[in-house]
Amino acid sequence: MEIDGKQQNYLKKTLVESWRKEIEAAKLYQLTAQREHDPKRKEILLKLAEVEFRHAQTWVDKLKELEYPTESLVEPEVELPKNMNTVQMMKRIDEVEHNNMTWYSSLRNVIEDDNLIAILDQIDADEAAHQDMESLLEHSGGAEKRLDKMWKSERHASGSSDWVGDAIYGVNDGLGAIFGIISGVAGFTSNTHTVLISGFFGALASTLSMGAGAWLATKSENEVMQTTQAQERREIQNDPEHEVEELALLYQLKGFSPEESARIADQIATDEDQFLKTMVQEEFGFHEASLGSPWRSAIFGALSTLVGGLIPLIPFFFIGGIPALIAAAVVSILAHFAVGAAKSLITTRSWFTSGLEMTAVGFIVGIASYGLGWVGAVLFGTHLGG
């Protein structure tokens, strides 16, 4: 695409700024490496600096194509306070990297050149390997820390397919919503038939809403994973050497030596499918097993919500009047405790603490809803209970 002189001048300034940002990041890695005493971490930091310098050179090459006098480029001064510790230095690097990512993201909105977009794509892929720097801050346990983070990410990614979680949260939502509805309606009128009908249709609405929401959420998560896999496959096919280097760096972050990391990465790269699975898991913390079933999530979410919603209504099927309202309150509060205790199956909290918390929530919801219903009855003059 032809561009006029004004646009070309703007493009040159943009590329110069991109070069400057990459140089700043590279120098920060170098300075941090100079203060690092551990040989392995020092080598990793220097490797990351090389990646940033390579990005900077890419922009220099593009400037040369635009006949920009690159010899006039002045590298920015980068300094770190002498009393800055490793954690603070890594925080500074993270801030610079984040600013650079924001800068490149904004460029995509104003740049239409396919070659420049391809460079941005490559830089984004490189930066993905820099996100997890925590292991550089520890003298030991780096591999355990990284693995723990990957496991947490995998659990999060597969949460929608975990039927236990779907069931517990579905019961929780149904119970809380319908208990709130019948409490509010009971505050508005003492007609138990009205309370029952309102609660029943509220339970049906919550069931349908939860089922649809669970289906859409799981489907969206699967699409994100599949899109990520497709993008990573294209990167492997377009620049396999770069991806092998990236995987080797990731293994170095785990504590392997450069030689061991290179050997492992080369071996994995011999099988493209295995290479893809490994890169997706190492970079983003999920694999094919993380893909959930939208229909299973919808069914478990909907049925559990229906069960939770029907619990507060059970007394109304057998008795009426004030006894039914009291019985519904007792049943609902006990159910809140049971659901809270069951949540300990998917959390690290004790069952008793979790149960008490849910019970307190049930009390608050019930009292607040009843009070609002009573106020509404008084305002509209329809309160039949006294």
VMD Tcl script that draws the C-alpha trace (Angstrom):
set ca {
  {0.00 0.00 0.00}
  {1.33 3.41 -1.04}
  {1.71 5.94 1.75}
  {2.41 9.67 1.50}
  {5.35 11.48 3.04}
  {3.46 12.49 6.19}
  {2.31 8.94 6.84}
  {5.79 7.58 6.20}
  {7.26 10.06 8.66}
  {4.73 8.95 11.28}
  {5.54 5.31 10.57}
  {9.25 5.98 11.04}
  {8.63 7.63 14.40}
  {6.49 4.69 15.42}
  {9.19 2.18 14.50}
  {11.84 4.22 16.32}
  {9.70 4.17 19.46}
  {9.24 0.42 19.10}
  {13.02 0.01 18.79}
  {13.56 2.18 21.86}
  {11.14 0.11 23.96}
  {12.86 -3.15 22.98}
  {16.30 -1.74 23.79}
  {15.04 -0.61 27.20}
  {13.71 -4.09 27.98}
  {16.92 -5.74 26.77}
  {19.10 -3.50 28.92}
  {16.94 -4.19 31.97}
  {17.48 -7.92 31.48}
  {21.21 -7.31 31.13}
  {21.43 -5.18 34.27}
  {19.46 -7.73 36.24}
  {21.73 -10.49 34.96}
  {24.80 -8.56 36.10}
  {23.48 -8.57 39.67}
  {22.36 -12.19 39.58}
  {24.67 -14.58 41.42}
  {23.06 -17.85 40.33}
  {24.71 -18.97 37.05}
  {21.58 -20.59 35.63}
  {19.33 -17.61 36.24}
  {22.03 -15.27 34.94}
  {22.21 -17.24 31.71}
  {18.42 -17.23 31.32}
  {18.26 -13.47 31.82}
  {20.96 -12.95 29.21}
  {19.05 -15.20 26.81}
  {15.93 -13.12 27.31}
  {17.97 -9.98 26.70}
  {19.14 -11.49 23.40}
  {15.50 -12.00 22.39}
  {14.72 -8.35 23.09}
  {17.82 -7.20 21.18}
  {16.66 -9.36 18.29}
  {13.29 -7.58 18.35}
  {15.09 -4.24 18.34}
  {17.18 -5.30 15.34}
  {14.00 -6.24 13.51}
  {12.80 -2.65 13.83}
  {16.21 -1.35 12.74}
  {15.96 -3.48 9.59}
  {12.53 -2.06 8.83}
  {13.80 1.48 9.35}
  {16.61 0.82 6.89}
  {14.02 -0.30 4.35}
  {12.36 3.08 4.82}
  {15.76 4.78 4.29}
  {15.88 6.05 7.86}
  {19.40 7.01 9.07}
  {19.67 4.28 11.70}
  {23.15 5.46 12.69}
  {21.40 8.42 14.34}
  {19.48 6.17 16.73}
  {20.42 6.89 20.35}
  {19.92 4.10 22.86}
  {17.93 5.08 25.98}
  {19.75 5.29 29.30}
  {18.60 2.52 31.62}
  {19.60 2.40 35.26}
  {18.58 0.40 38.31}
  {19.08 1.74 41.85}
  {21.93 -0.02 43.62}
  {19.71 -0.98 46.54}
  {17.06 -2.59 44.32}
  {16.68 -6.29 45.12}
  {15.88 -9.11 42.70}
  {12.14 -9.01 43.34}
  {12.03 -5.28 42.64}
  {14.12 -5.66 39.50}
  {11.83 -8.37 38.16}
  {8.82 -6.19 38.96}
  {10.40 -3.37 36.96}
  {10.96 -5.74 34.03}
  {7.34 -6.93 34.23}
  {6.12 -3.33 34.12}
  {8.23 -2.55 31.05}
  {7.11 -5.75 29.32}
  {3.47 -4.94 30.08}
  {3.85 -1.42 28.69}
  {5.46 -2.80 25.56}
  {2.61 -5.26 25.05}
  {0.11 -2.42 25.44}
  {2.07 -0.35 22.91}
  {2.10 -3.15 20.35}
  {-1.58 -3.84 20.92}
  {-2.38 -0.20 20.10}
  {-0.24 -0.36 16.96}
  {-2.47 -3.06 15.53}
  {-5.26 -0.49 15.35}
  {-3.27 1.92 13.15}
  {-0.92 -0.30 11.11}
  {-2.21 -2.00 7.98}
  {1.09 -3.29 6.56}
  {1.01 -7.11 6.53}
  {4.77 -7.35 7.06}
  {4.61 -5.17 10.16}
  {1.63 -7.14 11.48}
  {3.65 -10.33 11.03}
  {6.47 -8.80 13.10}
  {3.99 -7.91 15.84}
  {2.67 -11.47 15.78}
  {6.17 -12.83 16.21}
  {6.94 -10.44 19.06}
  {3.70 -11.41 20.80}
  {4.69 -15.05 20.54}
  {8.12 -14.30 22.02}
  {6.67 -12.31 24.87}
  {4.36 -15.15 25.82}
  {7.44 -17.01 27.05}
  {8.37 -14.15 29.37}
  {5.21 -14.01 31.47}
  {6.20 -16.43 34.18}
  {9.38 -15.04 35.75}
  {8.65 -15.98 39.36}
  {10.90 -19.03 39.25}
  {13.89 -16.71 38.71}
  {13.29 -15.18 42.13}
  {13.72 -18.39 44.11}
  {17.00 -20.16 44.83}
  {15.14 -23.47 44.92}
  {11.72 -24.87 44.11}
  {11.41 -23.11 40.75}
  {10.16 -26.21 38.98}
  {7.64 -26.95 41.76}
  {6.37 -23.38 41.61}
  {5.91 -23.45 37.84}
  {4.24 -26.88 37.96}
  {1.89 -25.72 40.73}
  {0.90 -22.72 38.66}
  {0.29 -24.91 35.61}
  {-1.90 -27.25 37.66}
  {-3.92 -24.33 38.97}
  {-4.36 -23.04 35.42}
  {-5.45 -26.45 34.23}
  {-8.00 -26.75 37.04}
  {-9.34 -23.34 36.15}
  {-9.52 -24.18 32.46}
  {-11.30 -27.46 33.12}
  {-13.65 -26.06 35.77}
  {-16.69 -26.09 33.53}
  {-16.24 -29.82 32.84}
  {-15.89 -30.68 36.53}
  {-19.35 -32.02 37.30}
  {-18.81 -31.84 41.05}
  {-18.16 -28.12 40.86}
  {-21.07 -27.59 38.46}
  {-23.43 -29.49 40.76}
  {-22.40 -27.74 43.96}
  {-22.49 -24.26 42.49}
  {-25.76 -25.04 40.73}
  {-27.42 -26.11 43.98}
  {-25.94 -23.05 45.65}
  {-27.34 -20.66 43.04}
  {-30.76 -22.32 42.96}
  {-31.07 -22.44 46.72}
  {-29.97 -18.85 47.26}
  {-32.13 -17.41 44.47}
  {-35.36 -19.24 45.32}
  {-34.98 -18.76 49.07}
  {-34.66 -15.05 48.34}
  {-37.75 -15.10 46.14}
  {-40.03 -16.92 48.59}
  {-38.76 -14.77 51.47}
  {-39.57 -11.61 49.55}
  {-42.97 -12.85 48.44}
  {-43.74 -14.08 51.98}
  {-42.94 -10.58 53.24}
  {-45.34 -9.18 50.65}
  {-48.23 -11.60 51.24}
  {-49.14 -14.41 53.63}
  {-50.85 -16.32 50.82}
  {-48.78 -19.53 50.71}
  {-50.23 -20.46 47.33}
  {-48.75 -17.29 45.85}
  {-45.44 -17.98 47.57}
  {-45.36 -21.52 46.15}
  {-46.20 -20.47 42.59}
  {-43.66 -17.63 42.66}
  {-40.93 -19.90 43.98}
  {-41.74 -22.71 41.55}
  {-41.56 -20.56 38.43}
  {-38.51 -18.81 39.83}
  {-36.87 -22.23 40.13}
  {-37.75 -23.06 36.53}
  {-36.36 -19.74 35.29}
  {-33.14 -20.22 37.28}
  {-32.80 -23.75 35.93}
  {-33.07 -22.65 32.32}
  {-30.76 -19.68 32.89}
  {-28.09 -21.79 34.60}
  {-28.23 -24.48 31.92}
  {-27.87 -21.95 29.11}
  {-25.10 -20.09 30.94}
  {-23.10 -23.27 31.64}
  {-23.45 -24.35 28.00}
  {-22.28 -21.00 26.64}
  {-19.42 -20.69 29.15}
  {-17.98 -24.13 28.41}
  {-18.41 -23.66 24.67}
  {-16.58 -20.31 24.86}
  {-13.72 -21.81 26.88}
  {-13.36 -24.62 24.35}
  {-13.28 -22.13 21.48}
  {-10.57 -20.10 23.20}
  {-8.47 -23.23 23.68}
  {-9.00 -24.38 20.10}
  {-8.12 -20.93 18.76}
  {-4.95 -20.92 20.86}
  {-4.00 -24.35 19.53}
  {-4.60 -23.21 15.94}
  {-2.46 -20.09 16.42}
  {0.33 -22.11 18.03}
  {0.22 -24.66 15.18}
  {0.66 -21.84 12.64}
  {3.63 -20.51 14.59}
  {5.24 -23.96 14.63}
  {4.71 -24.38 10.90}
  {5.92 -20.88 10.01}
  {8.96 -20.70 12.28}
  {9.75 -24.07 13.90}
  {13.28 -23.05 14.92}
  {11.97 -20.13 16.93}
  {9.41 -22.35 18.68}
  {12.08 -24.91 19.54}
  {14.21 -22.14 21.05}
  {11.20 -20.88 22.99}
  {10.46 -24.34 24.38}
  {14.10 -24.75 25.37}
  {13.95 -21.46 27.29}
  {10.84 -22.63 29.08}
  {12.63 -25.77 30.18}
  {15.57 -23.69 31.36}
  {13.13 -21.79 33.55}
  {12.26 -25.15 35.06}
  {15.87 -25.69 36.06}
  {17.30 -27.72 33.17}
  {20.69 -26.83 31.79}
  {20.82 -25.17 28.34}
  {22.15 -28.42 26.85}
  {19.43 -30.53 28.47}
  {16.74 -28.05 27.49}
  {17.88 -27.95 23.87}
  {18.01 -31.74 23.68}
  {14.51 -32.15 25.15}
  {13.06 -29.44 22.90}
  {14.66 -30.97 19.78}
  {13.31 -34.39 20.68}
  {9.77 -33.14 21.25}
  {9.87 -31.15 18.01}
  {10.36 -34.31 15.96}
  {6.64 -35.03 16.41}
  {4.59 -32.00 15.35}
  {1.44 -33.05 17.21}
  {3.35 -33.70 20.41}
  {5.26 -30.46 19.90}
  {1.96 -28.57 19.62}
  {0.50 -30.17 22.75}
  {3.64 -29.42 24.72}
  {3.87 -25.78 23.64}
  {0.20 -25.12 24.43}
  {0.53 -26.74 27.83}
  {3.80 -25.00 28.72}
  {2.75 -21.55 27.51}
  {-0.91 -21.48 28.49}
  {-1.26 -24.22 31.10}
  {-3.90 -26.39 29.45}
  {-4.13 -29.37 27.16}
  {-6.77 -31.29 25.22}
  {-8.04 -32.92 28.40}
  {-9.11 -29.44 29.52}
  {-11.81 -29.32 26.86}
  {-15.20 -29.65 28.54}
  {-18.54 -30.89 27.29}
  {-21.00 -28.00 26.93}
  {-23.99 -30.32 27.13}
  {-22.71 -32.10 30.22}
  {-22.04 -28.76 31.92}
  {-25.52 -27.55 30.94}
  {-27.24 -30.70 32.23}
  {-25.39 -30.82 35.55}
  {-25.74 -27.07 36.03}
  {-29.46 -27.03 35.22}
  {-30.45 -30.12 37.23}
  {-28.46 -29.07 40.29}
  {-30.00 -25.59 40.13}
  {-33.46 -27.15 39.95}
  {-32.69 -29.31 42.99}
  {-31.42 -26.30 44.93}
  {-34.43 -24.25 43.89}
  {-36.97 -26.89 44.95}
  {-35.52 -27.38 48.45}
  {-37.10 -24.23 49.97}
  {-40.44 -25.18 48.34}
  {-40.71 -28.69 49.82}
  {-42.74 -27.68 52.94}
  {-45.35 -25.93 50.78}
  {-46.27 -29.23 49.13}
  {-47.35 -30.69 52.49}
  {-48.47 -27.84 54.74}
  {-49.65 -24.27 54.37}
  {-49.84 -20.96 56.17}
  {-47.30 -19.73 58.71}
  {-46.05 -23.29 59.54}
  {-45.05 -23.72 55.89}
  {-43.13 -20.45 55.91}
  {-41.32 -21.37 59.13}
  {-40.54 -24.86 57.86}
  {-39.25 -23.44 54.57}
  {-36.94 -21.08 56.45}
  {-35.57 -23.90 58.62}
  {-35.07 -26.24 55.67}
  {-33.41 -23.52 53.62}
  {-30.98 -22.51 56.38}
  {-30.01 -26.16 56.98}
  {-29.57 -26.62 53.23}
  {-27.33 -23.55 53.08}
  {-25.08 -25.09 55.71}
  {-25.00 -28.43 53.84}
  {-24.14 -26.77 50.52}
  {-21.46 -24.64 52.17}
  {-19.94 -27.73 53.75}
  {-20.03 -29.53 50.37}
  {-18.09 -26.66 48.79}
  {-15.07 -27.78 50.82}
  {-14.78 -30.63 48.30}
  {-13.56 -28.16 45.67}
  {-11.91 -25.58 47.91}
  {-9.21 -25.63 50.57}
  {-11.46 -24.31 53.35}
  {-12.78 -26.46 56.23}
  {-16.30 -27.82 55.80}
  {-17.51 -26.26 59.05}
  {-16.25 -22.76 58.25}
  {-17.63 -22.93 54.73}
  {-20.97 -24.19 56.06}
  {-21.25 -21.38 58.60}
  {-20.44 -18.83 55.95}
  {-23.22 -20.10 53.70}
  {-25.61 -20.18 56.65}
  {-24.86 -16.54 57.39}
  {-25.45 -15.68 53.75}
  {-28.78 -17.52 53.87}
  {-29.87 -15.57 56.95}
  {-28.93 -12.26 55.35}
  {-30.67 -13.07 52.06}
  {-33.81 -14.31 53.82}
  {-34.12 -11.38 56.22}
  {-33.28 -8.74 53.60}
  {-35.71 -10.21 51.06}
  {-38.51 -10.58 53.61}
  {-37.96 -7.01 54.78}
  {-38.09 -5.63 51.24}
  {-41.25 -7.61 50.55}
  {-42.86 -6.29 53.72}
  {-41.93 -2.71 52.83}
  {-43.44 -3.22 49.40}
  {-46.65 -4.53 50.93}
  {-46.91 -1.55 53.25}
  {-46.27 0.92 50.43}
  {-48.86 -0.69 48.15}
  {-51.31 -1.47 50.97}
  {-51.52 -5.18 50.10}
  {-49.86 -6.72 53.14}
  {-52.16 -9.47 54.35}
  {-50.11 -10.76 57.20}
  {-50.74 -8.06 59.79}
}
mol new
graphics top color blue
foreach p $ca { graphics top sphere $p radius 0.5 }
foreach p [lrange $ca 0 end-1] q [lrange $ca 1 end] { graphics top cylinder $p $q radius 0.2 }
display resetview
